[in-house]
Amino acid sequence: MKIILTGGGTAGHVNPNLALIPYLQADDFEIEYIGSIDGMEKDLVKQKKIPYHGISSGKLRRYFDIKNFTDIGNVFKGILQSKNLMKKLKPNIIFSKGGFVTVPVVFAGWLHRIPVVIHESDITMGLANKISSIFASVVCTSFSQTAKHMKKAIVTGPPIRNELFNASARRAKKILNFNDNPVILIMGGSQGSIKINETVIQILDKLSNFNIIHICGKGNLQNIKRKNYIQYEYVTDKLADFFALADIIVSRSGSNSIFEFLALRKPNLLIPLPKKSSRGDQILNAKLFEKEGFSKVLPEEKLNAESLFENIITLISERDIYIKNMEKFNFENGSLKIIDQIKKYARN
């Protein structure tokens, strides 16, 4: 059978697709990927040696913007391109992870009567997935709260990349040339966060007794040379090893990331994307994980040098408490449940 994977815009819309690839290959699926022409997903997918097809896409905004009108043309162009790809590739099934590039793909699949399986990671459904769900056979969710009011929804949990469980802290330590001090991994999402980056740099002197891996986002590297402090724009193949080495993680609260922290039992400080920059999904994710005792949360509105340093030190001191809370949670990798849904609808 042949499957088309689609999803793009951020790593959160790509990495879950990548997590499914080994399972799909084990079941002898022929895999193709449709994403945006120049999106970050293009390089991530090509590293897996999966055929990639780029289409035009327009961002779907919940607010007024003149680009909403100009992007309509890109959406229709993407639908035509997707229709042509359906005729050419003849897939048995489409799996969509979300992001604005997926809407033309899902719609074109529906026009060709190709079953569509969607996965929504966050508590609240993104706009692209809301639209795509109209044409989907089933919607898989990470959170039970997401599935409550949807007839075609099923709770599968999140797909987690297998390489995270086969990582090596020793290998990471050798790559980074770190000493035996505790390690802090700081990441502001796949596109980075200027505010988090600037605040981290302000407290480097105070964090001199820690090793720091700082993933800044594309174009955000700064010429800072300090012992036991290393910057990266973005990390792919080494990230699993960096997770293994980290004692704590400071991060945004995208669903895929925080479930990976939970699966690996990594104490974390979450700085959610604020409401003014999002639909508020990261805030809800963070609140739930804070309530369960899995995460410490610092709202971006309260983020400054003093609050960040205090929260990091507190998290380090309470690290064992967070690990115990996470160990009580019966975590299941959702990959196999999602694969079951894909096989079910592909056969039908």
C-alpha positions as CSV (number, residue, x, y, z in Angstrom):
1,M,0.0,0.0,0.0
2,K,1.0,3.6,-0.6
3,I,0.7,6.4,2.0
4,I,1.1,10.1,1.6
5,L,2.4,11.9,4.7
6,T,1.8,15.7,5.0
7,G,2.5,18.3,7.6
8,G,4.7,21.4,7.8
9,G,5.5,24.9,9.0
10,T,7.1,23.8,12.3
11,A,8.9,20.8,13.6
12,G,5.8,19.9,15.6
13,H,4.0,19.2,12.3
14,V,6.9,17.2,10.9
15,N,8.6,15.1,13.7
16,P,5.4,13.0,14.4
17,N,5.4,12.0,10.7
18,L,9.0,11.1,11.0
19,A,8.2,9.0,14.1
20,L,5.7,6.9,12.1
21,I,8.1,6.2,9.2
22,P,9.9,3.1,10.7
23,Y,6.5,1.5,11.6
24,L,5.1,2.2,8.1
25,Q,8.3,0.7,6.5
26,A,8.0,-2.3,8.7
27,D,4.5,-2.8,7.3
28,D,5.8,-2.4,3.7
29,F,4.1,0.9,3.0
30,E,5.4,2.9,0.1
31,I,5.8,6.4,1.6
32,E,5.7,9.8,-0.2
33,Y,5.6,13.2,1.5
34,I,3.8,16.4,0.4
35,G,4.9,19.6,2.0
36,S,5.5,23.3,1.2
37,I,8.0,24.2,-1.5
38,D,10.6,25.8,0.7
39,G,9.4,24.8,4.2
40,M,11.7,23.4,6.9
41,E,10.0,20.0,6.4
42,K,11.7,19.6,3.1
43,D,15.2,19.1,4.5
44,L,13.9,17.0,7.5
45,V,12.1,14.6,5.2
46,K,14.8,14.3,2.6
47,Q,17.2,13.2,5.4
48,K,15.0,10.1,5.7
49,K,15.3,9.5,2.0
50,I,11.6,9.8,1.5
51,P,10.3,11.2,-1.9
52,Y,9.3,14.8,-1.3
53,H,6.7,16.8,-3.4
54,G,6.5,20.6,-2.7
55,I,3.2,22.5,-3.3
56,S,2.1,26.1,-3.0
57,S,0.4,27.0,0.3
58,G,-1.2,30.0,2.0
59,K,-1.3,30.6,5.7
60,L,-4.7,30.4,7.3
61,R,-4.9,33.3,9.8
62,R,-7.6,33.8,12.4
63,Y,-7.0,37.6,12.3
64,F,-7.3,40.3,9.6
65,D,-4.3,40.5,7.4
66,I,-4.1,41.6,3.7
67,K,-2.1,38.4,3.1
68,N,-5.3,36.5,3.8
69,F,-6.5,37.7,0.4
70,T,-3.3,37.1,-1.5
71,D,-2.8,33.7,0.0
72,I,-6.2,32.5,-1.3
73,G,-4.6,32.1,-4.7
74,N,-1.8,30.0,-3.3
75,V,-4.3,27.7,-1.6
76,F,-6.2,27.1,-4.8
77,K,-2.9,26.5,-6.6
78,G,-1.9,24.0,-3.9
79,I,-5.2,22.2,-4.4
80,L,-4.6,21.8,-8.1
81,Q,-1.1,20.6,-7.5
82,S,-2.3,18.2,-4.9
83,K,-5.1,16.9,-7.3
84,N,-2.4,16.2,-9.9
85,L,-0.3,14.4,-7.3
86,M,-3.2,12.2,-6.3
87,K,-3.7,11.1,-9.9
88,K,0.0,10.5,-10.3
89,L,0.8,8.8,-7.0
90,K,-2.5,7.0,-6.4
91,P,-2.1,6.6,-2.6
92,N,-4.3,4.2,-0.5
93,I,-4.3,6.7,2.4
94,I,-3.2,10.1,3.5
95,F,-1.9,10.9,7.0
96,S,-2.0,14.6,8.0
97,K,-0.2,16.1,11.0
98,G,-1.4,19.7,10.5
99,G,0.0,23.0,9.4
100,F,-1.5,25.2,6.6
101,V,0.2,23.2,3.8
102,T,-2.0,20.1,4.7
103,V,-5.4,21.6,3.8
104,P,-5.0,21.4,0.0
105,V,-3.6,17.9,0.3
106,V,-6.5,16.6,2.5
107,F,-9.1,18.3,0.3
108,A,-7.6,16.9,-2.9
109,G,-7.5,13.4,-1.3
110,W,-11.2,13.7,-0.3
111,L,-12.1,14.7,-3.9
112,H,-10.4,11.5,-5.1
113,R,-12.1,9.4,-2.3
114,I,-8.8,8.7,-0.6
115,P,-9.3,8.1,3.2
116,V,-7.6,10.6,5.4
117,V,-6.3,10.1,9.0
118,I,-5.5,13.3,11.0
119,H,-3.5,13.7,14.2
120,E,-4.0,16.6,16.5
121,S,-1.3,17.0,19.2
122,D,-2.6,19.9,21.2
123,I,-5.6,20.2,23.6
124,T,-7.3,22.6,21.2
125,M,-7.4,21.8,17.5
126,G,-5.4,24.0,15.1
127,L,-7.3,25.9,12.3
128,A,-5.8,23.7,9.5
129,N,-6.8,20.5,11.3
130,K,-10.3,21.9,12.1
131,I,-10.9,22.5,8.3
132,S,-9.2,19.2,7.4
133,S,-11.3,17.2,9.9
134,I,-14.4,17.8,7.8
135,F,-12.9,15.6,5.1
136,A,-11.2,13.1,7.4
137,S,-12.1,9.5,8.1
138,V,-10.8,9.7,11.7
139,V,-9.1,12.3,13.9
140,C,-6.4,10.9,16.3
141,T,-5.6,13.0,19.4
142,S,-2.9,13.2,22.0
143,F,-5.3,14.5,24.7
144,S,-8.6,13.0,25.8
145,Q,-9.9,16.5,26.2
146,T,-9.6,17.1,22.4
147,A,-11.7,14.1,21.5
148,K,-14.6,14.7,23.9
149,H,-16.8,16.6,21.5
150,M,-15.9,15.0,18.2
151,K,-17.7,12.0,16.8
152,K,-14.9,10.9,14.5
153,A,-12.1,11.3,17.1
154,I,-10.1,8.6,18.9
155,V,-7.5,9.1,21.6
156,T,-4.2,7.5,20.5
157,G,-1.6,9.5,22.4
158,P,1.3,11.2,20.6
159,P,3.7,9.4,18.2
160,I,7.2,9.5,19.8
161,R,10.4,9.0,17.8
162,N,12.1,5.7,18.7
163,E,15.6,7.2,18.5
164,L,14.8,9.1,21.7
165,F,14.9,5.8,23.6
166,N,18.1,4.6,22.0
167,A,20.1,7.8,22.7
168,S,23.5,8.1,24.4
169,A,24.3,10.8,27.0
170,R,28.0,9.6,26.8
171,R,28.0,10.3,23.0
172,A,26.6,13.8,23.5
173,K,29.1,14.6,26.3
174,K,31.9,13.7,24.0
175,I,30.5,15.8,21.1
176,L,30.1,18.8,23.4
177,N,33.3,18.3,25.4
178,F,31.4,19.1,28.6
179,N,32.6,18.6,32.2
180,D,30.7,16.8,34.9
181,N,28.5,19.8,35.9
182,P,24.7,19.6,35.4
183,V,23.5,20.1,31.9
184,I,20.7,22.6,30.9
185,L,19.1,22.2,27.4
186,I,17.4,25.4,26.3
187,M,15.2,25.5,23.2
188,G,12.6,28.0,22.0
189,G,10.8,25.9,19.5
190,S,11.8,25.1,15.9
191,Q,11.8,28.7,14.9
192,G,13.5,30.0,18.1
193,S,12.4,32.7,20.5
194,I,14.3,36.0,20.5
195,K,13.0,36.9,24.0
196,I,14.1,33.6,25.5
197,N,17.5,33.8,23.7
198,E,18.1,37.4,25.0
199,T,17.1,36.5,28.6
200,V,19.3,33.4,28.6
201,I,22.3,35.4,27.5
202,Q,21.7,37.9,30.4
203,I,22.1,35.2,33.0
204,L,25.1,33.2,31.6
205,D,27.4,34.6,34.3
206,K,25.0,33.3,37.0
207,L,24.9,29.9,35.3
208,S,28.7,29.5,35.1
209,N,28.4,26.2,37.2
210,F,26.3,24.6,34.5
211,N,26.8,23.2,31.0
212,I,24.4,24.8,28.6
213,I,23.1,23.7,25.2
214,H,21.2,26.6,23.7
215,I,19.2,25.9,20.5
216,C,18.4,29.4,19.3
217,G,16.5,29.0,16.0
218,K,17.4,29.8,12.4
219,G,19.3,33.1,12.0
220,N,19.6,33.7,15.8
221,L,23.2,32.6,16.5
222,Q,25.4,35.1,18.3
223,N,29.1,35.2,18.5
224,I,29.4,34.2,22.2
225,K,32.4,32.1,23.2
226,R,32.2,30.7,26.7
227,K,33.4,27.6,28.3
228,N,30.6,25.0,28.6
229,Y,28.1,27.1,26.6
230,I,27.2,26.0,23.0
231,Q,24.8,27.5,20.6
232,Y,23.0,25.8,17.7
233,E,20.5,27.1,15.2
234,Y,18.6,23.8,15.0
235,V,19.5,20.3,15.9
236,T,18.2,17.1,14.2
237,D,20.3,14.0,14.4
238,K,22.0,14.9,17.7
239,L,18.9,16.0,19.6
240,A,18.1,12.6,21.0
241,D,21.6,12.4,22.6
242,F,21.3,16.0,23.9
243,F,17.9,15.0,25.5
244,A,19.7,12.0,27.2
245,L,22.5,14.2,28.5
246,A,20.2,17.0,29.8
247,D,19.4,17.2,33.5
248,I,16.7,19.8,32.9
249,I,15.1,21.3,29.8
250,V,13.9,24.9,29.3
251,S,11.4,25.0,26.4
252,R,8.3,26.2,24.7
253,S,5.3,24.0,25.4
254,G,4.4,22.5,22.0
255,S,2.6,19.2,22.6
256,N,5.1,17.0,20.8
257,S,8.0,18.4,22.8
258,I,6.4,18.1,26.2
259,F,5.3,14.5,25.6
260,E,8.8,13.7,24.6
261,F,10.0,15.2,27.9
262,L,7.4,13.1,29.8
263,A,8.4,9.9,28.0
264,L,12.1,10.5,28.8
265,R,11.3,11.7,32.4
266,K,13.1,15.0,31.9
267,P,12.2,17.8,34.4
268,N,11.3,20.9,32.4
269,L,10.6,24.6,32.7
270,L,7.9,25.6,30.1
271,I,7.6,29.1,28.7
272,P,4.5,28.9,26.5
273,L,4.0,30.9,23.4
274,P,1.8,33.8,24.6
275,K,-1.8,34.3,23.6
276,K,-0.9,37.3,21.4
277,S,1.3,35.1,19.2
278,S,-0.9,32.0,19.1
279,R,-4.4,30.6,19.7
280,G,-3.3,29.8,23.3
281,D,-2.7,26.0,22.8
282,Q,0.7,26.1,24.4
283,I,-0.7,27.8,27.5
284,L,-3.3,25.1,27.9
285,N,-0.7,22.4,27.3
286,A,1.6,23.9,30.0
287,K,-1.2,24.3,32.5
288,L,-2.2,20.7,32.2
289,F,1.4,19.5,32.6
290,E,1.9,21.8,35.6
291,K,-1.3,20.5,37.2
292,E,0.0,16.9,36.8
293,G,3.3,17.8,38.4
294,F,5.3,17.1,35.2
295,S,6.4,20.6,34.4
296,K,7.3,24.0,36.0
297,V,5.7,26.9,34.1
298,L,7.0,30.5,33.6
299,P,4.6,32.7,31.4
300,E,6.4,34.8,28.9
301,E,4.8,37.9,30.3
302,K,6.8,37.3,33.6
303,L,10.0,36.2,31.8
304,N,13.1,38.3,32.8
305,A,16.6,37.6,33.9
306,E,15.7,37.3,37.5
307,S,12.6,35.0,37.1
308,L,14.4,32.7,34.6
309,F,17.3,32.2,36.9
310,E,15.2,31.6,39.9
311,N,13.0,29.1,38.1
312,I,16.0,27.2,36.7
313,I,17.6,26.9,40.2
314,T,14.3,25.9,41.8
315,L,13.7,23.2,39.1
316,I,17.2,21.8,39.6
317,S,16.6,21.6,43.4
318,E,13.2,19.9,42.9
319,R,14.3,17.7,40.0
320,D,13.7,14.4,41.8
321,I,10.1,15.4,42.6
322,Y,9.3,16.0,39.0
323,I,10.9,12.7,37.9
324,K,8.8,10.8,40.5
325,N,5.6,12.5,39.3
326,M,6.5,11.5,35.7
327,E,7.3,7.9,36.6
328,K,3.8,7.5,38.1
329,F,2.3,8.3,34.7
330,N,1.7,5.2,32.5
331,F,3.0,6.6,29.3
332,E,2.2,4.9,26.0
333,N,3.8,5.8,22.6
334,G,0.8,6.5,20.4
335,S,2.6,5.4,17.2
336,L,1.2,1.9,17.1
337,K,-2.4,3.0,17.7
338,I,-2.1,5.6,14.9
339,I,-0.6,2.9,12.6
340,D,-3.6,0.7,13.4
341,Q,-5.9,3.5,12.2
342,I,-3.9,4.0,9.1
343,K,-4.0,0.3,8.2
344,K,-7.7,0.1,9.0
345,Y,-8.8,2.9,6.7
346,A,-6.2,2.1,4.0
347,R,-7.7,-1.4,3.7
348,N,-11.2,-0.1,3.6
